[in-house]
Amino acid sequence: MAMSGSVWRLLLIGLVFHLVYIGTVFDCYFTSPVVHGMQQHSLGKGEAKRLVLIVGDGLRADLLLAKNGFPMIPDAPEVVAPHLRSIVETRGAFGISHTHVPTESRPGHVALIGGMYEDVSAVTKGWKTNPVDFDSVFNQSSATFSFGSPDILPMFARGATPGKVEMWCYDEDEEDFTKDATALDVWVLEHLRMLLHNANSDAALDARLRGEKTVYFLHLLGLDTTGHSYRPHSKEYMANIQVVDEIVKQTEALFSEFYRDDETAFVFTADHGMSKIGNHGDGDPDNTRTPLIAWGRGVRGPLPDSTPSSHDAYSAPFGLSHLLRRDMEQADVAALMSALIGVNWPINSVGVLPDVDPTKPGYLLAKNGEGTQAEAALVNAKVILEHYRVKHIEKKTHSLFYRPYAYFAHVEGTGELPGQTQIAAINESIQNEKYYQARLQAKELIAHTLEGLRYLQTYDRTLIRGIVIAAYLGWIAFGAVSVLLPSADHLSQNQTPIHIAATSALAAFWALFAKQRSPLTFYVYIVFPCYFWDQVLVRAGKPLLQYVRQARPRTVAGLVLRGLLVVGALQSMVAGYTHRSIWSAWFVIIGVLWPLVGWPSQARKENWRLLLAWTACCLGTAVFPMLSVHQEENLVGITSGTIVMYAIGILGTRYLKFADAQQEGLFRTVVFFLLNSLGWSVILVNSFVRDLRDKKGVSPIFRFIGWALFLSTAVLPFVLRVGRGNPHARLLSFFLGFGACFVWLAIAVEGLFYVAYSLTLCLWVEVESVLRAHALQNSEKREAHKKQEGKQDASTYRPRADDLRIAVFFLFFVQVAFFGTGNSFYLEPVYRLVPVFNPFLMAALLIFKIVSPYIILAISFSILNARLDLPPFSLFLVALTLTDVMTITFFLNVTDTGSWLEIGQTISFFCISSLLLVWSAGICAVGEVLMAGQPRGYISKESNMKE
């Protein structure tokens, strides 16, 4: 059945709308904090002549500092990093550096070195050589010498003043996850040693190295690579920490030998941590808590713990409860480094020096004592105040009815700059040597200024939220009108006033955006709600008024009750994003409760075998969402999934029948090839896993064979389209073809989930077919139904009450395909095929693994449409009106405050929901393409089986 142009138009509008509106979460909650035109400030002469920044990429604070941090490893030392621990205990200051999401290398280094947090969308700029478009400590130094990864160093070198930042990088090919990653860290140390050695015979280089305000940056990537490959509680990760500790020790010795003075300050930290499964990026506390140790010139030594204690349950295992733990935010590190060597604070820095707060010890040990701390607090306040002043002027100039931040509102109309009075008061306190009071004043001013910056950053948030909610509600109404009232007969006779109102609203918003110099995306966002509501009022205004006048209260009550049930079901799916057990509860409801309550008694009696099979599959699939998302590599689970797939393939060749002998021969050939590939795949995967565990690596020849099996198995069902006239045969070929994905890329029991999920979908098709047959068992109704359906396409189809339930079930299966497998982003399986760091290829494999269950859903949904003799996309059009109930909820739940775990989750949930709902349209399209030519109508299951 061909689709009408109106349906294609509706789907295209929906696709564009949802893709465009994913950007609203960033425009609303996470706009870029970068502004320009600020005056720079510095402390003047620093306490240290030079600074060494050492970043252990992917290092967790607890595993570095805890005693007996690796109890599962035989003969593990009590203290894994003795040199760094001795610094903490005898001559340095330590704490926890709290990072922000996304916990990726680029944002983490920007915070450490630039003193600011990139908006979350900046992670999409990539891992490679994107130049930073803001200031950094490196750019303010006299010279910076950097060593390490080609993924990090070029970002700062290319964004700085030409020639100021020099870098030494190893080749990208060296980032091999199957090799010993400590070699990368040793490479950094050796090239630092070589640089200092070369200065002995190069007078120009020697003079440059001995200049003041120089920075050395050692980026140690080994821990990140090792953590991804072996996870952070492995002996390999422990050994890498020991290597890093030795590198820090030898680096100190090199500087002591070369400079022969005591003018070097050291800062050791990490850009992000590492979750227990070897990943990072989200707000997991293991990813956001990193170590911070500072020592050397200008840094205080260890202090006894405060009262109340500075420690909590997290740092209790460190065995350092007798010493003060002084935490800071990650961006504060840039302020600390700027103060130590006396360079200008990075112009975009919002970091707060720990020494600003006089009620707690800081990190500085200055010659002039508290006077220097007070001066540093004043500089810190000026730097952040510059941000507010620039944003305040910009917002005041371009906003209608501007309302300034309340703390600085008194300066309006006086000609005085915001904060001018407070800065003068701090200066006066310093001149009168009231340093404690000056720091308190600076602390208060910084706190209010940061709140003011947030006020200005979120100034337009209410407006954006209103637009977004109006747009999504408009889309729901527009979709419902398109499905329920597709005919032009219902158009309002007098459309002109409605079009004028919509156009006027659009013009008014565009004028407002032009005045406020809003981003161009705002102009696009407002188009959608204006268009949607214009179309809704034109097409539904008249019939809606008629319905309100004529509808019976009982009918309205029934519709309201049904609507509340649907909304409740969708909201339960929203809750399922944070409580995975809800997906299991859904399976119990549809597998046990629904047949008892919703099936006709005659259908239960006549199809008791189908009922038992359906209940068993639902309960079996319900097990998987209850499993932990943290999985260890399990060859037994991988092999078991493959065996079950193999058995299903054998049964399929025995029981599926064909009218055409040639088609049956082709089907058998394809299935036997796929089964053969699955068998060899599971053998190779078992071999690869053992070799990788033993650090032997995988032979390139065997890896080539693995790639050949993986690709050929996935591609073959598309090339040889078996099962013409038998949709079950075609479904089986795709099931086996994509089953290879759950051999090569599985870490444990994902293959078993894939089997259970696929069987449940197949039985869903049978169940819905039986129920629809019972609903139309009257022969006269059946004939009338066939005549009606034969003349319909998706643009004229009228939904039945059951279609609403089917649409909700479809949305449920869309969600379960993603969440049912647990955590799909393990990297260990990827190393079987891609041993060298290649983020895009690795991401492609992970996405392919996520997509695979959706192919089975697409085919099953297409078969269901055909079995019910419905036009293509008709059921999806019903689902289309429901989807954004979830999206609105997720959008309103997004937060940029609270714990970083909460922030990361809310962003992820909104994006996942939006993309999954867009993806559902693609599912239907793919299913119709893959199942083109299948028979339509009420085909019994036995008609495709051998007697």
CORNORCOR-V155352 format. One record per residue. RES is the residue in three letters. SS is DSSP state (2 for helix, 1 for strand, 0 for the rest). PHI is phi in whole degrees, 0 to 359 (* if undefined). NEAR is the number of other ideal C-beta (glycine too) atoms within 12 Angstrom. Layout:
{{RES:SS:PHI:NEAR} {RES:SS:PHI:NEAR}}
This chain:
{{MET:0:*:28} {ALA:0:281:15} {MET:0:267:27} {SER:0:282:24} {GLY:2:297:14} {SER:2:294:26} {VAL:2:289:34} {TRP:2:302:22} {ARG:2:297:19} {LEU:2:298:33} {LEU:2:294:34} {LEU:2:294:18} {ILE:2:299:27} {GLY:2:297:42} {LEU:2:297:26} {VAL:2:298:20} {PHE:2:302:37} {HIS:2:291:37} {LEU:2:294:22} {VAL:2:296:27} {TYR:2:282:43} {ILE:0:299:33} {GLY:0:293:30} {THR:2:296:45} {VAL:2:295:39} {PHE:2:278:29} {ASP:2:294:35} {CYS:2:274:38} {TYR:2:251:33} {PHE:0:221:36} {THR:0:283:33} {SER:0:293:23} {PRO:0:276:36} {VAL:0:288:29} {VAL:0:228:27} {HIS:0:230:18} {GLY:0:97:15} {MET:0:274:29} {GLN:0:280:18} {GLN:0:266:22} {HIS:0:220:31} {SER:1:216:30} {LEU:0:277:39} {GLY:0:94:21} {LYS:0:284:21} {GLY:0:277:41} {GLU:0:287:39} {ALA:0:247:41} {LYS:0:278:31} {ARG:1:214:40} {LEU:1:228:47} {VAL:1:245:44} {LEU:1:256:48} {ILE:1:245:50} {VAL:1:245:49} {GLY:1:272:54} {ASP:0:299:45} {GLY:0:79:50} {LEU:0:267:53} {ARG:0:275:48} {ALA:2:293:43} {ASP:2:294:34} {LEU:2:284:46} {LEU:2:279:48} {LEU:2:257:42} {ALA:0:290:31} {LYS:0:281:24} {ASN:0:53:19} {GLY:0:286:32} {PHE:0:233:32} {PRO:0:293:18} {MET:0:278:17} {ILE:0:259:23} {PRO:0:300:9} {ASP:0:63:11} {ALA:0:291:23} {PRO:0:292:22} {GLU:0:295:18} {VAL:0:245:27} {VAL:0:277:38} {ALA:0:229:41} {PRO:2:297:22} {HIS:2:292:32} {LEU:2:296:41} {ARG:2:293:34} {SER:2:295:21} {ILE:2:296:34} {VAL:2:299:39} {GLU:2:276:27} {THR:2:238:18} {ARG:0:208:26} {GLY:1:220:37} {ALA:1:249:42} {PHE:1:220:46} {GLY:1:184:42} {ILE:1:249:36} {SER:1:265:44} {HIS:1:265:34} {THR:0:271:52} {HIS:0:246:45} {VAL:0:283:41} {PRO:0:283:38} {THR:0:278:43} {GLU:0:246:37} {SER:2:294:48} {ARG:2:298:40} {PRO:2:300:42} {GLY:2:296:45} {HIS:2:289:49} {VAL:2:297:48} {ALA:2:294:47} {LEU:2:295:51} {ILE:2:258:53} {GLY:2:260:42} {GLY:0:75:46} {MET:0:218:42} {TYR:0:256:42} {GLU:0:294:40} {ASP:0:298:30} {VAL:2:303:39} {SER:2:294:26} {ALA:2:295:34} {VAL:2:296:32} {THR:2:286:20} {LYS:2:287:23} {GLY:0:109:20} {TRP:0:265:33} {LYS:0:266:22} {THR:0:264:22} {ASN:0:293:25} {PRO:0:289:21} {VAL:0:285:35} {ASP:0:256:26} {PHE:0:210:37} {ASP:0:281:37} {SER:0:209:45} {VAL:2:301:52} {PHE:2:301:46} {ASN:2:291:39} {GLN:2:272:42} {SER:0:286:42} {SER:0:286:30} {ALA:1:196:34} {THR:1:232:41} {PHE:1:245:39} {SER:1:241:41} {PHE:1:224:41} {GLY:1:148:43} {SER:0:283:43} {PRO:0:289:28} {ASP:0:273:34} {ILE:0:245:45} {LEU:2:301:38} {PRO:2:299:29} {MET:2:300:41} {PHE:2:273:45} {ALA:2:294:33} {ARG:2:282:24} {GLY:2:267:30} {ALA:0:260:34} {THR:0:301:19} {PRO:0:308:11} {GLY:0:85:14} {LYS:0:280:29} {VAL:1:249:35} {GLU:1:258:29} {MET:1:220:33} {TRP:1:233:30} {CYS:1:238:30} {TYR:0:277:31} {ASP:0:289:16} {GLU:2:299:21} {ASP:2:295:15} {GLU:2:287:28} {GLU:0:277:36} {ASP:1:259:29} {PHE:0:287:38} {THR:0:263:35} {LYS:0:254:26} {ASP:0:286:23} {ALA:0:286:42} {THR:2:296:33} {ALA:2:299:24} {LEU:2:295:44} {ASP:2:288:44} {VAL:2:296:28} {TRP:2:303:31} {VAL:2:298:45} {LEU:2:299:35} {GLU:2:294:22} {HIS:2:285:30} {LEU:2:294:36} {ARG:2:299:25} {MET:2:295:20} {LEU:2:298:31} {LEU:2:295:30} {HIS:2:294:18} {ASN:2:295:20} {ALA:2:294:24} {ASN:2:293:15} {SER:2:245:11} {ASP:0:228:16} {ALA:2:296:12} {ALA:2:295:13} {LEU:2:295:22} {ASP:2:299:18} {ALA:2:296:14} {ARG:2:291:24} {LEU:2:293:32} {ARG:0:269:25} {GLY:0:290:23} {GLU:0:278:28} {LYS:0:60:34} {THR:1:265:41} {VAL:1:231:45} {TYR:1:245:46} {PHE:1:238:46} {LEU:1:249:47} {HIS:1:261:49} {LEU:1:256:45} {LEU:0:275:46} {GLY:2:306:45} {LEU:2:296:51} {ASP:2:295:50} {THR:2:296:41} {THR:2:294:45} {GLY:2:297:40} {HIS:2:294:42} {SER:2:282:42} {TYR:2:238:38} {ARG:0:75:35} {PRO:0:286:44} {HIS:0:265:30} {SER:0:273:31} {LYS:2:292:26} {GLU:2:293:32} {TYR:2:294:40} {MET:2:300:38} {ALA:2:296:29} {ASN:2:292:44} {ILE:2:298:50} {GLN:2:297:34} {VAL:2:295:34} {VAL:2:298:46} {ASP:2:300:39} {GLU:2:293:25} {ILE:2:295:41} {VAL:2:299:44} {LYS:2:298:25} {GLN:2:289:25} {THR:2:297:38} {GLU:2:302:33} {ALA:2:296:20} {LEU:2:299:30} {PHE:2:291:36} {SER:2:296:19} {GLU:2:289:17} {PHE:2:284:27} {TYR:2:269:27} {ARG:0:51:12} {ASP:0:215:16} {ASP:0:239:20} {GLU:0:246:29} {THR:1:250:39} {ALA:1:254:41} {PHE:1:239:43} {VAL:1:228:49} {PHE:1:242:48} {THR:1:201:52} {ALA:0:220:51} {ASP:0:279:47} {HIS:0:195:50} {GLY:0:264:45} {MET:0:204:47} {SER:0:288:34} {LYS:0:295:29} {ILE:0:266:34} {GLY:0:89:41} {ASN:0:242:35} {HIS:0:205:42} {GLY:0:128:39} {ASP:0:263:36} {GLY:0:264:33} {ASP:0:306:34} {PRO:2:306:30} {ASP:2:294:35} {ASN:2:271:42} {THR:2:262:40} {ARG:1:255:43} {THR:1:235:46} {PRO:1:284:52} {LEU:1:222:45} {ILE:1:228:49} {ALA:1:234:47} {TRP:1:201:36} {GLY:1:100:42} {ARG:0:297:32} {GLY:0:85:41} {VAL:1:250:42} {ARG:0:293:30} {GLY:0:271:23} {PRO:0:294:29} {LEU:0:236:26} {PRO:1:295:16} {ASP:0:297:23} {SER:0:273:17} {THR:0:236:9} {PRO:0:292:10} {SER:0:299:17} {SER:0:277:28} {HIS:0:261:26} {ASP:0:223:18} {ALA:2:297:11} {TYR:2:294:25} {SER:2:265:31} {ALA:2:303:18} {PRO:0:290:22} {PHE:0:292:36} {GLY:0:71:20} {LEU:0:237:40} {SER:0:292:21} {HIS:0:277:18} {LEU:1:248:32} {LEU:0:291:31} {ARG:0:256:37} {ARG:0:245:37} {ASP:0:279:33} {MET:1:206:39} {GLU:1:285:34} {GLN:0:299:46} {ALA:0:292:43} {ASP:2:292:43} {VAL:2:297:50} {ALA:2:297:50} {ALA:2:295:49} {LEU:2:298:51} {MET:2:295:56} {SER:2:298:51} {ALA:2:291:51} {LEU:2:295:50} {ILE:2:252:46} {GLY:0:74:36} {VAL:0:269:43} {ASN:1:301:35} {TRP:0:300:47} {PRO:0:308:43} {ILE:0:296:35} {ASN:0:259:42} {SER:0:289:50} {VAL:0:241:45} {GLY:0:290:41} {VAL:0:243:39} {LEU:0:299:47} {PRO:2:304:39} {ASP:2:285:46} {VAL:2:297:44} {ASP:0:279:29} {PRO:0:283:26} {THR:0:277:13} {LYS:0:227:28} {PRO:0:297:30} {GLY:0:261:40} {TYR:0:245:45} {LEU:1:277:44} {LEU:0:235:30} {ALA:0:265:31} {LYS:0:299:16} {ASN:0:270:20} {GLY:0:61:19} {GLU:2:293:27} {GLY:2:296:25} {THR:2:294:31} {GLN:2:297:39} {ALA:2:294:40} {GLU:2:297:39} {ALA:2:296:49} {ALA:2:297:45} {LEU:2:296:42} {VAL:2:299:42} {ASN:2:301:50} {ALA:2:296:44} {LYS:2:296:36} {VAL:2:299:48} {ILE:2:289:48} {LEU:2:296:39} {GLU:2:300:35} {HIS:2:301:43} {TYR:2:297:42} {ARG:2:298:32} {VAL:2:294:29} {LYS:2:292:40} {HIS:2:298:34} {ILE:2:296:22} {GLU:2:297:22} {LYS:2:291:31} {LYS:2:295:26} {THR:2:291:14} {HIS:2:249:21} {SER:0:256:23} {LEU:0:279:20} {PHE:0:55:13} {TYR:0:295:22} {ARG:0:241:17} {PRO:0:288:27} {TYR:0:297:31} {ALA:2:302:14} {TYR:2:296:27} {PHE:2:254:32} {ALA:2:293:19} {HIS:2:292:16} {VAL:2:275:23} {GLU:0:297:18} {GLY:0:84:9} {THR:0:262:12} {GLY:0:82:8} {GLU:0:270:17} {LEU:0:282:23} {PRO:0:303:37} {GLY:0:85:36} {GLN:2:298:22} {THR:2:295:20} {GLN:2:294:35} {ILE:2:296:33} {ALA:2:298:20} {ALA:2:294:23} {ILE:2:295:37} {ASN:2:301:25} {GLU:2:296:18} {SER:2:297:30} {ILE:2:294:30} {GLN:2:297:17} {ASN:0:271:15} {GLU:0:60:16} {LYS:0:266:21} {TYR:2:292:29} {TYR:2:299:25} {GLN:2:295:23} {ALA:2:298:38} {ARG:2:292:38} {LEU:2:298:27} {GLN:2:296:33} {ALA:2:295:42} {LYS:2:301:34} {GLU:2:296:25} {LEU:2:296:38} {ILE:2:298:40} {ALA:2:299:23} {HIS:2:293:26} {THR:2:293:37} {LEU:2:296:33} {GLU:2:295:22} {GLY:2:296:34} {LEU:2:298:36} {ARG:2:294:25} {TYR:2:301:26} {LEU:2:288:33} {GLN:2:295:32} {THR:0:254:26} {TYR:0:302:29} {ASP:0:264:30} {ARG:2:295:26} {THR:2:299:13} {LEU:2:298:26} {ILE:2:294:36} {ARG:2:300:24} {GLY:2:300:21} {ILE:2:296:37} {VAL:2:295:41} {ILE:2:296:27} {ALA:2:299:32} {ALA:2:291:36} {TYR:2:293:40} {LEU:2:296:25} {GLY:2:297:37} {TRP:2:295:40} {ILE:2:300:35} {ALA:2:294:31} {PHE:2:296:38} {GLY:2:296:40} {ALA:2:297:36} {VAL:2:296:33} {SER:2:294:38} {VAL:2:278:39} {LEU:2:273:29} {LEU:0:231:31} {PRO:0:287:32} {SER:0:284:19} {ALA:2:283:15} {ASP:2:294:12} {HIS:2:267:25} {LEU:0:298:22} {SER:0:297:25} {GLN:0:290:13} {ASN:0:254:13} {GLN:0:272:21} {THR:2:302:13} {PRO:2:301:16} {ILE:2:293:26} {HIS:2:297:21} {ILE:2:296:17} {ALA:2:297:18} {ALA:2:295:29} {THR:2:295:21} {SER:2:296:16} {ALA:2:298:26} {LEU:2:298:28} {ALA:2:297:18} {ALA:2:296:17} {PHE:2:293:30} {TRP:2:298:22} {ALA:2:296:17} {LEU:2:298:23} {PHE:2:296:29} {ALA:2:296:17} {LYS:2:297:18} {GLN:2:273:25} {ARG:0:52:17} {SER:0:290:28} {PRO:0:300:21} {LEU:2:298:16} {THR:2:297:25} {PHE:2:298:31} {TYR:2:297:24} {VAL:2:284:27} {TYR:2:303:39} {ILE:2:288:37} {VAL:2:298:31} {PHE:2:294:37} {PRO:2:297:33} {CYS:2:297:32} {TYR:2:292:29} {PHE:2:300:37} {TRP:2:289:33} {ASP:2:299:31} {GLN:2:292:33} {VAL:2:297:34} {LEU:2:293:31} {VAL:2:293:31} {ARG:2:268:31} {ALA:2:245:32} {GLY:2:302:26} {LYS:2:294:24} {PRO:2:296:24} {LEU:2:293:22} {LEU:2:297:14} {GLN:2:296:14} {TYR:2:294:18} {VAL:2:300:15} {ARG:2:286:11} {GLN:2:256:12} {ALA:0:294:17} {ARG:0:276:12} {PRO:2:303:11} {ARG:2:296:10} {THR:2:296:14} {VAL:2:296:16} {ALA:2:298:13} {GLY:2:296:15} {LEU:2:295:20} {VAL:2:297:15} {LEU:2:298:14} {ARG:2:298:21} {GLY:2:297:21} {LEU:2:295:15} {LEU:2:296:20} {VAL:2:295:33} {VAL:2:298:24} {GLY:2:298:18} {ALA:2:298:32} {LEU:2:292:37} {GLN:2:292:22} {SER:2:294:28} {MET:2:293:41} {VAL:2:300:31} {ALA:2:296:24} {GLY:2:296:32} {TYR:0:292:31} {THR:0:250:22} {HIS:0:234:17} {ARG:0:294:29} {SER:2:297:21} {ILE:2:295:28} {TRP:2:296:38} {SER:2:295:28} {ALA:2:298:26} {TRP:2:301:36} {PHE:2:298:39} {VAL:2:295:24} {ILE:2:296:27} {ILE:2:283:36} {GLY:2:270:33} {VAL:2:242:24} {LEU:2:289:17} {TRP:2:300:28} {PRO:2:301:30} {LEU:2:288:18} {VAL:2:263:13} {GLY:2:260:26} {TRP:0:273:31} {PRO:0:298:21} {SER:2:301:15} {GLN:2:295:15} {ALA:2:295:27} {ARG:2:295:24} {LYS:2:291:15} {GLU:2:286:17} {ASN:0:235:28} {TRP:2:293:17} {ARG:2:294:18} {LEU:2:297:30} {LEU:2:298:29} {LEU:2:296:18} {ALA:2:296:24} {TRP:2:299:36} {THR:2:298:30} {ALA:2:297:22} {CYS:2:294:29} {CYS:2:297:39} {LEU:2:293:26} {GLY:2:295:29} {THR:2:292:41} {ALA:2:296:31} {VAL:0:293:26} {PHE:2:293:38} {PRO:2:296:35} {MET:2:278:24} {LEU:0:286:28} {SER:0:294:16} {VAL:0:284:26} {HIS:0:265:21} {GLN:0:244:28} {GLU:0:268:27} {GLU:0:298:33} {ASN:0:226:24} {LEU:2:292:30} {VAL:2:295:20} {GLY:2:296:34} {ILE:2:298:42} {THR:2:294:28} {SER:2:297:25} {GLY:2:300:40} {THR:2:295:41} {ILE:2:298:23} {VAL:2:294:31} {MET:2:300:44} {TYR:2:300:32} {ALA:2:296:20} {ILE:2:296:34} {GLY:2:298:38} {ILE:2:297:22} {LEU:2:297:21} {GLY:2:297:38} {THR:2:293:30} {ARG:2:274:17} {TYR:2:255:20} {LEU:1:282:33} {LYS:0:238:24} {PHE:0:226:28} {ALA:0:282:17} {ASP:0:254:16} {ALA:2:296:11} {GLN:2:295:14} {GLN:2:296:25} {GLU:2:294:26} {GLY:2:295:16} {LEU:2:297:26} {PHE:2:300:37} {ARG:2:297:28} {THR:2:297:19} {VAL:2:297:36} {VAL:2:296:40} {PHE:2:295:23} {PHE:2:296:29} {LEU:2:296:41} {LEU:2:294:34} {ASN:2:297:22} {SER:2:295:38} {LEU:2:299:43} {GLY:2:298:27} {TRP:2:295:27} {SER:2:298:44} {VAL:2:292:37} {ILE:2:294:24} {LEU:2:294:35} {VAL:2:297:43} {ASN:2:301:27} {SER:2:292:23} {PHE:2:299:39} {VAL:2:298:33} {ARG:2:294:18} {ASP:2:295:22} {LEU:2:293:33} {ARG:2:296:24} {ASP:0:273:12} {LYS:0:61:23} {LYS:0:276:16} {GLY:0:76:23} {VAL:0:242:32} {SER:0:301:17} {PRO:2:304:14} {ILE:2:294:11} {PHE:2:292:25} {ARG:2:293:27} {PHE:2:298:15} {ILE:2:298:25} {GLY:2:300:38} {TRP:2:298:26} {ALA:2:297:22} {LEU:2:296:35} {PHE:2:299:38} {LEU:2:288:23} {SER:2:296:25} {THR:2:294:41} {ALA:2:286:35} {VAL:2:275:23} {LEU:2:307:32} {PRO:2:298:36} {PHE:2:282:21} {VAL:2:281:17} {LEU:0:254:25} {ARG:0:277:27} {VAL:0:279:41} {GLY:0:80:38} {ARG:0:297:23} {GLY:0:88:27} {ASN:0:224:34} {PRO:2:299:40} {HIS:2:297:40} {ALA:2:293:40} {ARG:2:294:44} {LEU:2:299:42} {LEU:2:297:39} {SER:2:296:46} {PHE:2:289:49} {PHE:2:301:46} {LEU:2:288:49} {GLY:2:298:44} {PHE:2:276:45} {GLY:2:297:51} {ALA:0:300:48} {CYS:2:300:45} {PHE:2:272:47} {VAL:2:257:50} {TRP:2:287:47} {LEU:0:248:44} {ALA:0:274:46} {ILE:0:252:42} {ALA:0:209:34} {VAL:0:255:36} {GLU:2:300:44} {GLY:2:296:46} {LEU:2:293:35} {PHE:2:297:45} {TYR:2:302:47} {VAL:2:294:39} {ALA:2:297:37} {TYR:2:296:47} {SER:2:294:44} {LEU:2:297:32} {THR:2:298:40} {LEU:2:296:43} {CYS:2:299:37} {LEU:2:289:35} {TRP:2:301:38} {VAL:2:301:44} {GLU:2:294:36} {VAL:2:297:41} {GLU:2:296:41} {SER:2:296:36} {VAL:2:296:36} {LEU:2:294:37} {ARG:2:293:34} {ALA:2:297:31} {HIS:2:292:25} {ALA:2:292:25} {LEU:0:244:25} {GLN:0:290:18} {ASN:0:294:12} {SER:2:299:11} {GLU:2:292:11} {LYS:2:296:17} {ARG:2:299:20} {GLU:2:296:13} {ALA:2:297:14} {HIS:2:297:27} {LYS:2:296:20} {LYS:2:296:13} {GLN:2:294:19} {GLU:2:295:29} {GLY:2:295:18} {LYS:0:261:16} {GLN:0:264:26} {ASP:0:234:24} {ALA:0:296:35} {SER:0:281:30} {THR:0:245:28} {TYR:0:293:36} {ARG:0:254:24} {PRO:0:297:32} {ARG:0:264:25} {ALA:2:299:20} {ASP:2:296:28} {ASP:2:298:35} {LEU:2:296:30} {ARG:2:294:33} {ILE:2:300:38} {ALA:2:296:40} {VAL:2:295:37} {PHE:2:300:40} {PHE:2:301:45} {LEU:2:297:42} {PHE:2:298:43} {PHE:2:294:42} {VAL:2:299:42} {GLN:2:291:41} {VAL:2:295:42} {ALA:2:301:42} {PHE:2:272:40} {PHE:2:271:39} {GLY:0:294:43} {THR:0:279:41} {GLY:0:86:30} {ASN:0:264:35} {SER:0:268:36} {PHE:0:251:32} {TYR:0:291:34} {LEU:0:263:41} {GLU:2:306:40} {PRO:2:296:43} {VAL:2:293:39} {TYR:2:296:39} {ARG:2:296:43} {LEU:0:248:41} {VAL:0:231:33} {PRO:0:279:35} {VAL:1:262:26} {PHE:0:304:35} {ASN:0:212:23} {PRO:2:301:26} {PHE:2:286:15} {LEU:2:292:18} {MET:2:297:30} {ALA:2:297:22} {ALA:2:298:17} {LEU:2:294:33} {LEU:2:295:31} {ILE:2:295:21} {PHE:2:300:29} {LYS:2:295:40} {ILE:2:292:31} {VAL:2:289:27} {SER:2:307:41} {PRO:2:298:43} {TYR:2:290:42} {ILE:2:296:40} {ILE:2:294:46} {LEU:2:297:46} {ALA:2:299:39} {ILE:2:293:42} {SER:2:296:48} {PHE:2:292:47} {SER:2:294:41} {ILE:2:299:43} {LEU:2:298:47} {ASN:2:304:42} {ALA:2:290:35} {ARG:2:297:36} {LEU:0:275:37} {ASP:0:58:32} {LEU:0:257:43} {PRO:0:296:36} {PRO:0:305:39} {PHE:0:73:40} {SER:2:296:41} {LEU:2:292:46} {PHE:2:294:47} {LEU:2:297:45} {VAL:2:292:37} {ALA:2:297:42} {LEU:2:301:42} {THR:0:282:37} {LEU:0:256:43} {THR:0:299:42} {ASP:2:278:42} {VAL:2:300:36} {MET:2:289:39} {THR:2:298:40} {ILE:2:299:32} {THR:2:300:27} {PHE:2:296:40} {PHE:2:296:39} {LEU:2:290:25} {ASN:2:276:28} {VAL:0:297:36} {THR:0:223:28} {ASP:0:242:29} {THR:0:231:16} {GLY:0:89:16} {SER:0:290:21} {TRP:2:290:34} {LEU:2:295:26} {GLU:2:296:23} {ILE:2:298:31} {GLY:2:298:37} {GLN:2:294:24} {THR:2:295:35} {ILE:2:294:38} {SER:2:299:33} {PHE:2:295:34} {PHE:2:297:40} {CYS:2:293:35} {ILE:2:298:32} {SER:2:299:40} {SER:2:298:36} {LEU:2:290:30} {LEU:2:294:40} {LEU:2:286:43} {VAL:2:295:31} {TRP:2:298:34} {SER:2:298:42} {ALA:2:296:38} {GLY:2:296:29} {ILE:2:302:39} {CYS:2:297:42} {ALA:2:296:27} {VAL:2:298:27} {GLY:2:299:37} {GLU:2:294:35} {VAL:2:291:20} {LEU:2:293:34} {MET:0:254:39} {ALA:0:303:22} {GLY:0:89:20} {GLN:0:287:34} {PRO:0:293:23} {ARG:0:241:27} {GLY:0:109:24} {TYR:0:277:29} {ILE:0:267:26} {SER:0:285:18} {LYS:2:299:26} {GLU:2:292:15} {SER:2:293:21} {ASN:2:254:32} {MET:1:245:19} {LYS:0:284:18} {GLU:0:289:7}}
